[in-house]
Amino acid sequence: MPIEYRKNQVQFRDIATVEEAEQLLGWLQNRKSPRIDLSQCTHMHPANLQVLMAAKAKITTWPADEGLRAWLQSALSA
């Protein structure tokens, strides 16, 4: 499963495809202070990135891959 949902945290694993974006959006809309763990993410479809940008959720852990981390940090860090 590319995205694992917990009570108030979501963890991305491996490749997050476009199919996960709608469920991610719904989950984020129903949380007051969601946390995002990207430590195990290896690729993210831009649709998921757009959802995270709109939600302005707190990223607790960035991806290990330097290129992916740099791309996501530039888009998600305010």
PyMOL Python script that loads the backbone (N, CA, C, O; Angstrom):
from pymol import cmd

cmd.read_pdbstr("""\
ATOM      1  N   MET A   1       0.847  -1.183   0.000  1.00  0.00           N
ATOM      2  CA  MET A   1       0.000   0.000   0.000  1.00  0.00           C
ATOM      3  C   MET A   1       0.892   1.247   0.000  1.00  0.00           C
ATOM      4  O   MET A   1       1.701   1.423   0.911  1.00  0.00           O
ATOM      5  N   PRO A   2       0.755   2.102  -1.001  1.00  0.00           N
ATOM      6  CA  PRO A   2       1.638   3.264  -1.117  1.00  0.00           C
ATOM      7  C   PRO A   2       1.463   4.311  -0.014  1.00  0.00           C
ATOM      8  O   PRO A   2       2.413   5.012   0.334  1.00  0.00           O
ATOM      9  N   ILE A   3       0.261   4.414   0.528  1.00  0.00           N
ATOM     10  CA  ILE A   3       0.011   5.378   1.601  1.00  0.00           C
ATOM     11  C   ILE A   3      -0.685   4.654   2.741  1.00  0.00           C
ATOM     12  O   ILE A   3      -1.712   4.004   2.549  1.00  0.00           O
ATOM     13  N   GLU A   4      -0.114   4.776   3.920  1.00  0.00           N
ATOM     14  CA  GLU A   4      -0.685   4.143   5.115  1.00  0.00           C
ATOM     15  C   GLU A   4      -1.254   5.236   6.007  1.00  0.00           C
ATOM     16  O   GLU A   4      -0.559   6.181   6.381  1.00  0.00           O
ATOM     17  N   TYR A   5      -2.528   5.090   6.339  1.00  0.00           N
ATOM     18  CA  TYR A   5      -3.216   6.094   7.150  1.00  0.00           C
ATOM     19  C   TYR A   5      -3.301   5.630   8.594  1.00  0.00           C
ATOM     20  O   TYR A   5      -3.646   4.482   8.876  1.00  0.00           O
ATOM     21  N   ARG A   6      -2.981   6.537   9.496  1.00  0.00           N
ATOM     22  CA  ARG A   6      -3.133   6.297  10.935  1.00  0.00           C
ATOM     23  C   ARG A   6      -4.062   7.371  11.478  1.00  0.00           C
ATOM     24  O   ARG A   6      -4.658   8.125  10.710  1.00  0.00           O
ATOM     25  N   LYS A   7      -4.185   7.442  12.784  1.00  0.00           N
ATOM     26  CA  LYS A   7      -5.125   8.392  13.390  1.00  0.00           C
ATOM     27  C   LYS A   7      -4.901   9.823  12.892  1.00  0.00           C
ATOM     28  O   LYS A   7      -5.832  10.452  12.391  1.00  0.00           O
ATOM     29  N   ASN A   8      -3.690  10.336  13.023  1.00  0.00           N
ATOM     30  CA  ASN A   8      -3.412  11.708  12.624  1.00  0.00           C
ATOM     31  C   ASN A   8      -2.116  11.821  11.816  1.00  0.00           C
ATOM     32  O   ASN A   8      -1.533  12.900  11.707  1.00  0.00           O
ATOM     33  N   GLN A   9      -1.680  10.703  11.258  1.00  0.00           N
ATOM     34  CA  GLN A   9      -0.448  10.702  10.463  1.00  0.00           C
ATOM     35  C   GLN A   9      -0.640   9.830   9.237  1.00  0.00           C
ATOM     36  O   GLN A   9      -1.319   8.804   9.281  1.00  0.00           O
ATOM     37  N   VAL A  10      -0.041  10.248   8.166  1.00  0.00           N
ATOM     38  CA  VAL A  10      -0.050   9.463   6.942  1.00  0.00           C
ATOM     39  C   VAL A  10       1.402   9.188   6.573  1.00  0.00           C
ATOM     40  O   VAL A  10       2.253  10.075   6.653  1.00  0.00           O
ATOM     41  N   GLN A  11       1.676   7.948   6.166  1.00  0.00           N
ATOM     42  CA  GLN A  11       3.040   7.591   5.788  1.00  0.00           C
ATOM     43  C   GLN A  11       3.043   7.113   4.341  1.00  0.00           C
ATOM     44  O   GLN A  11       2.329   6.183   3.966  1.00  0.00           O
ATOM     45  N   PHE A  12       3.875   7.783   3.539  1.00  0.00           N
ATOM     46  CA  PHE A  12       4.044   7.398   2.139  1.00  0.00           C
ATOM     47  C   PHE A  12       5.093   6.301   2.068  1.00  0.00           C
ATOM     48  O   PHE A  12       6.133   6.377   2.724  1.00  0.00           O
ATOM     49  N   ARG A  13       4.809   5.266   1.257  1.00  0.00           N
ATOM     50  CA  ARG A  13       5.745   4.160   1.061  1.00  0.00           C
ATOM     51  C   ARG A  13       5.934   3.957  -0.438  1.00  0.00           C
ATOM     52  O   ARG A  13       4.966   3.899  -1.196  1.00  0.00           O
ATOM     53  N   ASP A  14       7.162   3.854  -0.843  1.00  0.00           N
ATOM     54  CA  ASP A  14       7.499   3.571  -2.231  1.00  0.00           C
ATOM     55  C   ASP A  14       6.907   4.609  -3.184  1.00  0.00           C
ATOM     56  O   ASP A  14       7.214   5.796  -3.069  1.00  0.00           O
ATOM     57  N   ILE A  15       6.069   4.179  -4.116  1.00  0.00           N
ATOM     58  CA  ILE A  15       5.558   5.051  -5.178  1.00  0.00           C
ATOM     59  C   ILE A  15       4.109   5.432  -4.896  1.00  0.00           C
ATOM     60  O   ILE A  15       3.242   4.565  -4.790  1.00  0.00           O
ATOM     61  N   ALA A  16       3.851   6.736  -4.773  1.00  0.00           N
ATOM     62  CA  ALA A  16       2.492   7.240  -4.583  1.00  0.00           C
ATOM     63  C   ALA A  16       1.976   7.687  -5.953  1.00  0.00           C
ATOM     64  O   ALA A  16       2.441   8.682  -6.507  1.00  0.00           O
ATOM     65  N   THR A  17       1.012   6.940  -6.490  1.00  0.00           N
ATOM     66  CA  THR A  17       0.503   7.198  -7.829  1.00  0.00           C
ATOM     67  C   THR A  17      -0.688   8.152  -7.800  1.00  0.00           C
ATOM     68  O   THR A  17      -1.159   8.547  -6.734  1.00  0.00           O
ATOM     69  N   VAL A  18      -1.156   8.507  -8.973  1.00  0.00           N
ATOM     70  CA  VAL A  18      -2.292   9.415  -9.094  1.00  0.00           C
ATOM     71  C   VAL A  18      -3.547   8.832  -8.435  1.00  0.00           C
ATOM     72  O   VAL A  18      -4.405   9.583  -7.972  1.00  0.00           O
ATOM     73  N   GLU A  19      -3.657   7.532  -8.388  1.00  0.00           N
ATOM     74  CA  GLU A  19      -4.836   6.893  -7.803  1.00  0.00           C
ATOM     75  C   GLU A  19      -4.995   7.189  -6.314  1.00  0.00           C
ATOM     76  O   GLU A  19      -6.105   7.100  -5.789  1.00  0.00           O
ATOM     77  N   GLU A  20      -3.922   7.535  -5.631  1.00  0.00           N
ATOM     78  CA  GLU A  20      -3.997   7.808  -4.190  1.00  0.00           C
ATOM     79  C   GLU A  20      -4.435   9.242  -3.859  1.00  0.00           C
ATOM     80  O   GLU A  20      -4.795   9.517  -2.714  1.00  0.00           O
ATOM     81  N   ALA A  21      -4.413  10.131  -4.806  1.00  0.00           N
ATOM     82  CA  ALA A  21      -4.634  11.553  -4.536  1.00  0.00           C
ATOM     83  C   ALA A  21      -6.006  11.861  -3.942  1.00  0.00           C
ATOM     84  O   ALA A  21      -6.104  12.644  -2.997  1.00  0.00           O
ATOM     85  N   GLU A  22      -7.050  11.266  -4.472  1.00  0.00           N
ATOM     86  CA  GLU A  22      -8.393  11.575  -3.991  1.00  0.00           C
ATOM     87  C   GLU A  22      -8.605  11.112  -2.546  1.00  0.00           C
ATOM     88  O   GLU A  22      -9.174  11.845  -1.736  1.00  0.00           O
ATOM     89  N   GLN A  23      -8.149   9.905  -2.225  1.00  0.00           N
ATOM     90  CA  GLN A  23      -8.282   9.411  -0.852  1.00  0.00           C
ATOM     91  C   GLN A  23      -7.433  10.255   0.100  1.00  0.00           C
ATOM     92  O   GLN A  23      -7.860  10.550   1.216  1.00  0.00           O
ATOM     93  N   LEU A  24      -6.238  10.643  -0.335  1.00  0.00           N
ATOM     94  CA  LEU A  24      -5.374  11.499   0.481  1.00  0.00           C
ATOM     95  C   LEU A  24      -6.068  12.824   0.779  1.00  0.00           C
ATOM     96  O   LEU A  24      -6.052  13.292   1.917  1.00  0.00           O
ATOM     97  N   LEU A  25      -6.669  13.421  -0.225  1.00  0.00           N
ATOM     98  CA  LEU A  25      -7.381  14.682  -0.040  1.00  0.00           C
ATOM     99  C   LEU A  25      -8.495  14.534   0.993  1.00  0.00           C
ATOM    100  O   LEU A  25      -8.619  15.352   1.904  1.00  0.00           O
ATOM    101  N   GLY A  26      -9.300  13.490   0.845  1.00  0.00           N
ATOM    102  CA  GLY A  26     -10.390  13.262   1.798  1.00  0.00           C
ATOM    103  C   GLY A  26      -9.893  13.065   3.214  1.00  0.00           C
ATOM    104  O   GLY A  26     -10.478  13.588   4.162  1.00  0.00           O
ATOM    105  N   TRP A  27      -8.810  12.308   3.362  1.00  0.00           N
ATOM    106  CA  TRP A  27      -8.246  12.062   4.690  1.00  0.00           C
ATOM    107  C   TRP A  27      -7.750  13.372   5.296  1.00  0.00           C
ATOM    108  O   TRP A  27      -8.024  13.657   6.461  1.00  0.00           O
ATOM    109  N   LEU A  28      -7.029  14.163   4.522  1.00  0.00           N
ATOM    110  CA  LEU A  28      -6.486  15.429   5.031  1.00  0.00           C
ATOM    111  C   LEU A  28      -7.587  16.423   5.398  1.00  0.00           C
ATOM    112  O   LEU A  28      -7.441  17.181   6.357  1.00  0.00           O
ATOM    113  N   GLN A  29      -8.661  16.426   4.661  1.00  0.00           N
ATOM    114  CA  GLN A  29      -9.768  17.355   4.936  1.00  0.00           C
ATOM    115  C   GLN A  29     -10.460  17.043   6.262  1.00  0.00           C
ATOM    116  O   GLN A  29     -11.118  17.911   6.835  1.00  0.00           O
ATOM    117  N   ASN A  30     -10.318  15.828   6.747  1.00  0.00           N
ATOM    118  CA  ASN A  30     -10.973  15.424   7.991  1.00  0.00           C
ATOM    119  C   ASN A  30     -10.035  15.414   9.191  1.00  0.00           C
ATOM    120  O   ASN A  30     -10.355  14.806  10.212  1.00  0.00           O
ATOM    121  N   ARG A  31      -8.889  16.073   9.089  1.00  0.00           N
ATOM    122  CA  ARG A  31      -7.921  16.133  10.184  1.00  0.00           C
ATOM    123  C   ARG A  31      -7.601  17.587  10.509  1.00  0.00           C
ATOM    124  O   ARG A  31      -7.503  18.427   9.615  1.00  0.00           O
ATOM    125  N   LYS A  32      -7.439  17.873  11.802  1.00  0.00           N
ATOM    126  CA  LYS A  32      -7.100  19.242  12.212  1.00  0.00           C
ATOM    127  C   LYS A  32      -5.623  19.537  12.062  1.00  0.00           C
ATOM    128  O   LYS A  32      -5.254  20.596  11.554  1.00  0.00           O
ATOM    129  N   SER A  33      -4.771  18.625  12.491  1.00  0.00           N
ATOM    130  CA  SER A  33      -3.315  18.835  12.429  1.00  0.00           C
ATOM    131  C   SER A  33      -2.630  17.581  11.908  1.00  0.00           C
ATOM    132  O   SER A  33      -1.903  16.915  12.645  1.00  0.00           O
ATOM    133  N   PRO A  34      -2.859  17.259  10.641  1.00  0.00           N
ATOM    134  CA  PRO A  34      -2.258  16.025  10.109  1.00  0.00           C
ATOM    135  C   PRO A  34      -0.746  16.135   9.974  1.00  0.00           C
ATOM    136  O   PRO A  34      -0.205  17.214   9.732  1.00  0.00           O
ATOM    137  N   ARG A  35      -0.079  15.002  10.136  1.00  0.00           N
ATOM    138  CA  ARG A  35       1.380  14.932   9.970  1.00  0.00           C
ATOM    139  C   ARG A  35       1.676  13.987   8.817  1.00  0.00           C
ATOM    140  O   ARG A  35       0.978  12.995   8.607  1.00  0.00           O
ATOM    141  N   ILE A  36       2.720  14.315   8.078  1.00  0.00           N
ATOM    142  CA  ILE A  36       3.082  13.551   6.893  1.00  0.00           C
ATOM    143  C   ILE A  36       4.490  12.999   7.049  1.00  0.00           C
ATOM    144  O   ILE A  36       5.433  13.745   7.311  1.00  0.00           O
ATOM    145  N   ASP A  37       4.626  11.686   6.888  1.00  0.00           N
ATOM    146  CA  ASP A  37       5.927  11.019   6.936  1.00  0.00           C
ATOM    147  C   ASP A  37       6.265  10.553   5.518  1.00  0.00           C
ATOM    148  O   ASP A  37       5.607   9.666   4.973  1.00  0.00           O
ATOM    149  N   LEU A  38       7.285  11.155   4.935  1.00  0.00           N
ATOM    150  CA  LEU A  38       7.702  10.824   3.571  1.00  0.00           C
ATOM    151  C   LEU A  38       8.992  10.005   3.549  1.00  0.00           C
ATOM    152  O   LEU A  38       9.588   9.822   2.488  1.00  0.00           O
ATOM    153  N   SER A  39       9.422   9.518   4.697  1.00  0.00           N
ATOM    154  CA  SER A  39      10.729   8.867   4.810  1.00  0.00           C
ATOM    155  C   SER A  39      10.911   7.679   3.878  1.00  0.00           C
ATOM    156  O   SER A  39      12.030   7.415   3.439  1.00  0.00           O
ATOM    157  N   GLN A  40       9.843   6.959   3.565  1.00  0.00           N
ATOM    158  CA  GLN A  40       9.959   5.774   2.724  1.00  0.00           C
ATOM    159  C   GLN A  40       9.422   6.002   1.306  1.00  0.00           C
ATOM    160  O   GLN A  40       9.287   5.055   0.531  1.00  0.00           O
ATOM    161  N   CYS A  41       9.122   7.236   0.978  1.00  0.00           N
ATOM    162  CA  CYS A  41       8.606   7.569  -0.347  1.00  0.00           C
ATOM    163  C   CYS A  41       9.762   7.585  -1.353  1.00  0.00           C
ATOM    164  O   CYS A  41      10.808   8.181  -1.095  1.00  0.00           O
ATOM    165  N   THR A  42       9.567   6.933  -2.490  1.00  0.00           N
ATOM    166  CA  THR A  42      10.597   6.922  -3.532  1.00  0.00           C
ATOM    167  C   THR A  42      10.167   7.692  -4.775  1.00  0.00           C
ATOM    168  O   THR A  42      11.008   8.071  -5.590  1.00  0.00           O
ATOM    169  N   HIS A  43       8.863   7.927  -4.927  1.00  0.00           N
ATOM    170  CA  HIS A  43       8.335   8.698  -6.053  1.00  0.00           C
ATOM    171  C   HIS A  43       6.933   9.168  -5.686  1.00  0.00           C
ATOM    172  O   HIS A  43       6.167   8.437  -5.058  1.00  0.00           O
ATOM    173  N   MET A  44       6.605  10.399  -6.085  1.00  0.00           N
ATOM    174  CA  MET A  44       5.279  10.927  -5.800  1.00  0.00           C
ATOM    175  C   MET A  44       4.710  11.544  -7.068  1.00  0.00           C
ATOM    176  O   MET A  44       5.342  12.396  -7.692  1.00  0.00           O
ATOM    177  N   HIS A  45       3.521  11.111  -7.440  1.00  0.00           N
ATOM    178  CA  HIS A  45       2.839  11.711  -8.585  1.00  0.00           C
ATOM    179  C   HIS A  45       2.504  13.163  -8.228  1.00  0.00           C
ATOM    180  O   HIS A  45       2.145  13.441  -7.084  1.00  0.00           O
ATOM    181  N   PRO A  46       2.613  14.083  -9.174  1.00  0.00           N
ATOM    182  CA  PRO A  46       2.319  15.495  -8.893  1.00  0.00           C
ATOM    183  C   PRO A  46       0.928  15.751  -8.319  1.00  0.00           C
ATOM    184  O   PRO A  46       0.739  16.749  -7.623  1.00  0.00           O
ATOM    185  N   ALA A  47      -0.043  14.894  -8.584  1.00  0.00           N
ATOM    186  CA  ALA A  47      -1.379  15.082  -8.003  1.00  0.00           C
ATOM    187  C   ALA A  47      -1.327  15.007  -6.481  1.00  0.00           C
ATOM    188  O   ALA A  47      -2.013  15.766  -5.796  1.00  0.00           O
ATOM    189  N   ASN A  48      -0.516  14.095  -5.950  1.00  0.00           N
ATOM    190  CA  ASN A  48      -0.361  14.002  -4.500  1.00  0.00           C
ATOM    191  C   ASN A  48       0.379  15.211  -3.953  1.00  0.00           C
ATOM    192  O   ASN A  48       0.063  15.701  -2.869  1.00  0.00           O
ATOM    193  N   LEU A  49       1.352  15.688  -4.696  1.00  0.00           N
ATOM    194  CA  LEU A  49       2.067  16.900  -4.291  1.00  0.00           C
ATOM    195  C   LEU A  49       1.100  18.078  -4.220  1.00  0.00           C
ATOM    196  O   LEU A  49       1.151  18.860  -3.270  1.00  0.00           O
ATOM    197  N   GLN A  50       0.227  18.213  -5.202  1.00  0.00           N
ATOM    198  CA  GLN A  50      -0.750  19.311  -5.196  1.00  0.00           C
ATOM    199  C   GLN A  50      -1.672  19.226  -3.983  1.00  0.00           C
ATOM    200  O   GLN A  50      -2.008  20.247  -3.383  1.00  0.00           O
ATOM    201  N   VAL A  51      -2.079  18.015  -3.624  1.00  0.00           N
ATOM    202  CA  VAL A  51      -2.929  17.826  -2.445  1.00  0.00           C
ATOM    203  C   VAL A  51      -2.180  18.274  -1.195  1.00  0.00           C
ATOM    204  O   VAL A  51      -2.742  18.977  -0.355  1.00  0.00           O
ATOM    205  N   LEU A  52      -0.924  17.875  -1.064  1.00  0.00           N
ATOM    206  CA  LEU A  52      -0.130  18.267   0.106  1.00  0.00           C
ATOM    207  C   LEU A  52       0.100  19.772   0.139  1.00  0.00           C
ATOM    208  O   LEU A  52       0.079  20.378   1.210  1.00  0.00           O
ATOM    209  N   MET A  53       0.318  20.373  -1.012  1.00  0.00           N
ATOM    210  CA  MET A  53       0.510  21.827  -1.065  1.00  0.00           C
ATOM    211  C   MET A  53      -0.749  22.543  -0.599  1.00  0.00           C
ATOM    212  O   MET A  53      -0.667  23.493   0.181  1.00  0.00           O
ATOM    213  N   ALA A  54      -1.903  22.105  -1.061  1.00  0.00           N
ATOM    214  CA  ALA A  54      -3.162  22.745  -0.686  1.00  0.00           C
ATOM    215  C   ALA A  54      -3.478  22.555   0.793  1.00  0.00           C
ATOM    216  O   ALA A  54      -4.008  23.458   1.440  1.00  0.00           O
ATOM    217  N   ALA A  55      -3.155  21.387   1.321  1.00  0.00           N
ATOM    218  CA  ALA A  55      -3.468  21.076   2.717  1.00  0.00           C
ATOM    219  C   ALA A  55      -2.544  21.778   3.699  1.00  0.00           C
ATOM    220  O   ALA A  55      -2.917  22.010   4.849  1.00  0.00           O
ATOM    221  N   LYS A  56      -1.349  22.113   3.254  1.00  0.00           N
ATOM    222  CA  LYS A  56      -0.340  22.744   4.124  1.00  0.00           C
ATOM    223  C   LYS A  56      -0.103  21.926   5.394  1.00  0.00           C
ATOM    224  O   LYS A  56       0.052  22.475   6.485  1.00  0.00           O
ATOM    225  N   ALA A  57      -0.080  20.618   5.229  1.00  0.00           N
ATOM    226  CA  ALA A  57       0.142  19.715   6.363  1.00  0.00           C
ATOM    227  C   ALA A  57       1.613  19.727   6.766  1.00  0.00           C
ATOM    228  O   ALA A  57       2.489  20.037   5.959  1.00  0.00           O
ATOM    229  N   LYS A  58       1.866  19.390   8.015  1.00  0.00           N
ATOM    230  CA  LYS A  58       3.234  19.372   8.536  1.00  0.00           C
ATOM    231  C   LYS A  58       3.960  18.111   8.072  1.00  0.00           C
ATOM    232  O   LYS A  58       3.490  16.995   8.289  1.00  0.00           O
ATOM    233  N   ILE A  59       5.097  18.304   7.436  1.00  0.00           N
ATOM    234  CA  ILE A  59       5.939  17.187   7.020  1.00  0.00           C
ATOM    235  C   ILE A  59       6.865  16.882   8.194  1.00  0.00           C
ATOM    236  O   ILE A  59       7.673  17.719   8.594  1.00  0.00           O
ATOM    237  N   THR A  60       6.739  15.673   8.741  1.00  0.00           N
ATOM    238  CA  THR A  60       7.568  15.307   9.890  1.00  0.00           C
ATOM    239  C   THR A  60       8.893  14.699   9.474  1.00  0.00           C
ATOM    240  O   THR A  60       9.902  14.874  10.158  1.00  0.00           O
ATOM    241  N   THR A  61       8.899  13.981   8.347  1.00  0.00           N
ATOM    242  CA  THR A  61      10.116  13.318   7.867  1.00  0.00           C
ATOM    243  C   THR A  61      10.146  13.386   6.349  1.00  0.00           C
ATOM    244  O   THR A  61       9.174  13.034   5.681  1.00  0.00           O
ATOM    245  N   TRP A  62      11.263  13.838   5.816  1.00  0.00           N
ATOM    246  CA  TRP A  62      11.446  13.965   4.367  1.00  0.00           C
ATOM    247  C   TRP A  62      12.001  12.676   3.785  1.00  0.00           C
ATOM    248  O   TRP A  62      12.545  11.856   4.525  1.00  0.00           O
ATOM    249  N   PRO A  63      11.875  12.473   2.460  1.00  0.00           N
ATOM    250  CA  PRO A  63      12.398  11.262   1.824  1.00  0.00           C
ATOM    251  C   PRO A  63      13.912  11.136   1.951  1.00  0.00           C
ATOM    252  O   PRO A  63      14.623  12.135   2.052  1.00  0.00           O
ATOM    253  N   ALA A  64      14.388   9.910   1.945  1.00  0.00           N
ATOM    254  CA  ALA A  64      15.831   9.651   2.005  1.00  0.00           C
ATOM    255  C   ALA A  64      16.513  10.035   0.693  1.00  0.00           C
ATOM    256  O   ALA A  64      17.654  10.497   0.700  1.00  0.00           O
ATOM    257  N   ASP A  65      15.824   9.847  -0.426  1.00  0.00           N
ATOM    258  CA  ASP A  65      16.377  10.186  -1.737  1.00  0.00           C
ATOM    259  C   ASP A  65      16.588  11.697  -1.839  1.00  0.00           C
ATOM    260  O   ASP A  65      15.642  12.473  -1.694  1.00  0.00           O
ATOM    261  N   GLU A  66      17.829  12.108  -2.088  1.00  0.00           N
ATOM    262  CA  GLU A  66      18.172  13.536  -2.091  1.00  0.00           C
ATOM    263  C   GLU A  66      17.421  14.330  -3.146  1.00  0.00           C
ATOM    264  O   GLU A  66      16.959  15.439  -2.874  1.00  0.00           O
ATOM    265  N   GLY A  67      17.294  13.781  -4.341  1.00  0.00           N
ATOM    266  CA  GLY A  67      16.603  14.488  -5.412  1.00  0.00           C
ATOM    267  C   GLY A  67      15.132  14.685  -5.113  1.00  0.00           C
ATOM    268  O   GLY A  67      14.594  15.776  -5.298  1.00  0.00           O
ATOM    269  N   LEU A  68      14.487  13.634  -4.655  1.00  0.00           N
ATOM    270  CA  LEU A  68      13.069  13.720  -4.297  1.00  0.00           C
ATOM    271  C   LEU A  68      12.875  14.664  -3.120  1.00  0.00           C
ATOM    272  O   LEU A  68      11.943  15.469  -3.106  1.00  0.00           O
ATOM    273  N   ARG A  69      13.753  14.562  -2.141  1.00  0.00           N
ATOM    274  CA  ARG A  69      13.662  15.446  -0.973  1.00  0.00           C
ATOM    275  C   ARG A  69      13.778  16.907  -1.387  1.00  0.00           C
ATOM    276  O   ARG A  69      12.990  17.740  -0.938  1.00  0.00           O
ATOM    277  N   ALA A  70      14.743  17.226  -2.229  1.00  0.00           N
ATOM    278  CA  ALA A  70      14.942  18.615  -2.678  1.00  0.00           C
ATOM    279  C   ALA A  70      13.715  19.117  -3.431  1.00  0.00           C
ATOM    280  O   ALA A  70      13.274  20.248  -3.224  1.00  0.00           O
ATOM    281  N   TRP A  71      13.164  18.278  -4.303  1.00  0.00           N
ATOM    282  CA  TRP A  71      11.986  18.662  -5.083  1.00  0.00           C
ATOM    283  C   TRP A  71      10.796  18.933  -4.165  1.00  0.00           C
ATOM    284  O   TRP A  71      10.105  19.940  -4.317  1.00  0.00           O
ATOM    285  N   LEU A  72      10.559  18.028  -3.211  1.00  0.00           N
ATOM    286  CA  LEU A  72       9.426  18.185  -2.314  1.00  0.00           C
ATOM    287  C   LEU A  72       9.616  19.342  -1.338  1.00  0.00           C
ATOM    288  O   LEU A  72       8.673  20.081  -1.056  1.00  0.00           O
ATOM    289  N   GLN A  73      10.832  19.500  -0.826  1.00  0.00           N
ATOM    290  CA  GLN A  73      11.079  20.595   0.108  1.00  0.00           C
ATOM    291  C   GLN A  73      10.874  21.954  -0.578  1.00  0.00           C
ATOM    292  O   GLN A  73      10.340  22.883   0.027  1.00  0.00           O
ATOM    293  N   SER A  74      11.295  22.061  -1.823  1.00  0.00           N
ATOM    294  CA  SER A  74      11.128  23.341  -2.514  1.00  0.00           C
ATOM    295  C   SER A  74       9.659  23.667  -2.725  1.00  0.00           C
ATOM    296  O   SER A  74       9.274  24.836  -2.721  1.00  0.00           O
ATOM    297  N   ALA A  75       8.833  22.636  -2.909  1.00  0.00           N
ATOM    298  CA  ALA A  75       7.418  22.856  -3.139  1.00  0.00           C
ATOM    299  C   ALA A  75       6.601  22.974  -1.856  1.00  0.00           C
ATOM    300  O   ALA A  75       5.594  23.681  -1.824  1.00  0.00           O
ATOM    301  N   LEU A  76       7.032  22.280  -0.790  1.00  0.00           N
ATOM    302  CA  LEU A  76       6.206  22.205   0.416  1.00  0.00           C
ATOM    303  C   LEU A  76       6.694  23.049   1.591  1.00  0.00           C
ATOM    304  O   LEU A  76       5.960  23.229   2.563  1.00  0.00           O
ATOM    305  N   SER A  77       7.891  23.556   1.519  1.00  0.00           N
ATOM    306  CA  SER A  77       8.387  24.380   2.636  1.00  0.00           C
ATOM    307  C   SER A  77       7.946  25.823   2.430  1.00  0.00           C
ATOM    308  O   SER A  77       8.146  26.417   1.370  1.00  0.00           O
ATOM    309  N   ALA A  78       7.351  26.355   3.461  1.00  0.00           N
ATOM    310  CA  ALA A  78       6.871  27.738   3.356  1.00  0.00           C
ATOM    311  C   ALA A  78       7.841  28.711   3.983  1.00  0.00           C
ATOM    312  O   ALA A  78       7.594  29.917   3.982  1.00  0.00           O
TER     313      ALA A  78
END
""", "prot")
cmd.dss("prot")
cmd.show_as("cartoon", "prot")
cmd.util.cbc("prot")
cmd.orient("prot")
